[in-house]
Amino acid sequence: MTGAGDPARTLALLWRDPSAVPRRGPRRGLSLDAVVDAATAVADDEGLDALTMRRVAQALGVSPMTVYTYVPGKAELLDLMLDAAYGRMPRADTAGQPWRQRLAVVADANRALFAAHPWTVTVSTLRPPLGPGAIAKYEHELSALDGLGLTDVEMDDCLTYLLTFVQANARAMIDARTARRVTAMDDEQWWAAAGPLLARVLDPRAYPLASRVGTAAGTAHGSTLDPDHAYDFGLRRVLDGLAALIDRAPGAGEGARGTVGRPGGSPGRPTATGRPAGRGVPRAG
């Protein structure tokens, strides 16, 4: 989880306070950004379980003690990694577009983040990294809800609702990837093996709805779950739900009148729901 390190040291590192960055050490050519980039590459390729200070040092070709001169521990390093990932997210200009389209762009960008960095899906951000990347992300995403007649709390609630859905879908997408890798079979191959075995023990008359609906969905999607279809379907339903609030908000501007659906299809890879929260500072929900 983020926010587990020393708050003062973590904030100083996130905002690159000169007092937190060593001026000299065992290897002067190393930088804090280089350490964060190396750690991110390890997590991307091997997962968070493989992320240790020793493994990061190995990736950099230095001793573990060298890494510790830049980051005090894994907890602070994780905050730096996540904030850096947030900082690199695209900030598409959606000004003037209907609100549904603006929020769809926000959702797609987050889904893409999760796809690029699967480890971010598993990171708890109840205590988020309070760095420039997280705050810029929150500011940008809130702009998609600005001018719709919502209160500040409602804007935060709507964004949380949207990004919670995206993160849940990203978990399913990553689980599907993992299942294919671990079993060395895609869903069609797995069902080809499991289907005949199930047919021997399952009496469709005992479970008529499960048999009928499951067969229809499996035939349509080629598996028990198609994360891309679930994302497209779910995002539309999330936006429909938000419309119940936004369309009746007092003083809603023209942006609240938009009825355009989400643009295009899902990008094939997803998003961490980082956003600032509470007491005027960012949080990731």
N, C-alpha and C positions, 0 to 999 in steps of 0.2 A: 504494500500500500504506500501511497505518497504521504508526505507530511510526517513521516516517522523519525526523521532526523532532527538534529538540533535546529530550531526555528531561526535563530539569529545567524548561524553559520550558513544555513541553506539559503536564506534570503540574500545574504551577502554574495553568495556564489551565483544565484539566479540573476541578480542584477549587476554582476561583475564588479562588485565593489573592489577597488584596488587592494584594500586591506586583506581580502580573502584569497587573492591570487598570488601565489609565491613569485617573488622576483628572481629567485635563483634556486636551483636544486640540482639533483644528480644529472639532469639532462636539460639544458637550457632551451633546446629546440622544441620541447614539448609544450603544449598549451592546454588549457582547460577544454576548449572546443574539441581538440584532438582526442582527449580522453572520452568525452561524451560521445563523439562520433564512433569511436572504437567500441564502446560499450553498447551503443545502439546496434551496430553491425553484429555483435555477438548475440544480442537478444533476438534480432531479426532472423538470424541463421540457425540458432541453437535453442532459443527459448529462454525465459527468465530463470529457469532452474539452473541453467549453465552459467548464468552471469555471476561471477565472483570477481573480486578485485584482482586475484591472481590470474584469472582468465583474461581480464582486460589488459593486464600488464603483459601477458604473453602475446596478445594481439598487437600491442604497441612495440614489442621487442625491448621492454625495460623490466626492471625489478618491481615487485609489488610495492616496495617502499617508495619508489618514485611516484607511483599512482597516488599513494596516500598523501603525498605532499601537495596534491592538487584537490583531492576530494577526501574528506575524512572517513567515508564509509559508503556502503551500498545504498543505504537509505537516502542519503543526500544525492548520490549518483542517479538514482531512479527519478527523483524530482527533476534533475537537470535534463535527463533523457526525454522525459515526457514533455517538459516545457519546450525543449528544442524541436520536438516533433510538432507541437502545436504551432510554433513559430514559423515552420516551413509550409504550413497548410496554405492553399491558395485562398485569396480573398477576392472572389469574383464580385464585380460591380453589378448589383441587381437593382439599382435605383430605378424607379419608375415601372418596375414589373409588378404584376399582381402578387398579393401576399403568398398565395399558394406556390407560385413559381419561386419566389424568394426562399421560402422555407424548404422547398424541394432541393434547391441548390445547397443549402446548409446541410441537409440530410446527406446528400450525395458526397459532399466533401468529407463529412465525418466517416461515412462508410468506406471511402477511399483510404482514409487514415488507418482504420482498423485493418484493412486488407494489406496495406504496405507494412504495417508493424503489428502483427497478430498479438504480440505480448501485451499491447496496450488494452486489449479487451479484458484481460484478467487483473488489471491493476485497479485497486480500490482508490477512488479519488474523493472520498468523503472529506479528507483534508487535502485539498488540491495543491499543486505547485503554484505558488503565488508569484510567478515570474512574468516577464514581459510577453512571452508566447501565449500563456494562458489568458492574460488580461486582454491582449489584442484579439484573441479568438472570441472571447466573450463579447467584447465591444462590437466586433464585426457581426456576430450572429444575432445580437440584440437588434441591430439595425434593420433586420428583416421583419421585426415586429413593431418597429417604431412607427408612430403616426396612425395606428389602428384603433385608437381610443381605449387601449388597455391601460390598467394601472401598472406601476413598476413591478409590483409583486406578480401580477398576472403575466407580464412579459416573461419574467423569470420562470414562472410555472409552465408556460407554454413551451419554452425552450427546453426545460427539463423533460417534459412529456415527450417531445419529439426525439431528443437525443437518447432517452432511455429506450425507446423503441429501436432506434438504429443500433445501439449497442447490443441489445438482445438478439437482433437479427444477425449481427456480425458474429456473435458466439456460435450461432447455428451454422453459419457459413464456414467458420474455421473448424468446427467439429466435423463438418462434411469433408473438408480437406484432409483432416487428420485420419478419418476413417478410411479414406481412399489410400492414404499412404501406409497405414498400419496393416490393412488387409490385402494390399496390392490388388484391390478390385474396385471398379466403379460400382455405382448403385445398381445398374442393370445386371452386371455380373453377379453381384451379391444376391439379388432377388432370384436370378436364374438358379442359384444353388439353394436358397432358403425356401423359395416358393413351393416347390414340390414336397418338401419336408413338412411345411405347414399344412398343405392340403391333406396330408395323411391323418392329421389329428384334429383339424378344425371342421366342425359341422356348421355350415353357413346358416342353417335353420335355427341354431341356438343363438347366433349373433347376426341377425339379419341386417341391421343398420351398419354395423362395423364392416361386415363383408361387402355390402353394396357400395357404401361410400368409400371405403378403403380401396376397393378395386377401381372405382371411377377416378379417384385422386391419383392413385399409383399409375394408372394408364395415362392420365393427362400429363403428369409431371415426370414419369419415368423413375420415380423413387417415392419414398415415404414423405420426403420434404425437399422441395426445390427452393433454396434460400433466395434466389433472384426473384422467383415468382412471389414468394412470401414477402419480400421487401416491397415490390411494386404494389401488391395488394394491400399490405399493411400500411404503407405510407399514405395511400389514398384514404384509408379509413382514419388514420391519425389526423389528416388534414380536415376530413369531414367533421371529426370530433371538435377540432379547434374552431371550425366555422361556427359551431353553435354558440361559442363565446364571442368570437370576433365580430360576427355579423350583427350582434345585438349590442356591441360595445357603444357607449355614448360618445358622440363626437368623432366617430370613425371617419377617416379620410377616404379618398378615392381608392387607396390601396386596399381597403377592406372590402371593396366591392368585387375584386377579382374572382373569377370562377375558373380560371385556367387550371388544368391538371398539371401534374409534375411533368417537366420537359423530358423527352427521350426515355430511354430505358435505364435500368440500373447499370452502373459502370463496370460490373463484373468483379469488382474488388471493393471492400468497404472503407469505417470510422471508429477514438476514445472520446468520450463525451466530455471533454474538458470544458469547463466554464467556471468563471468566478462566482462566488456566492457569499452572501451574508456580510453584514457590517462593511459594505462598500468595497469589499475585496473579492477577487474571483474565486470560484470553486468549480470543480469538475463533478458533474452529477452522473 
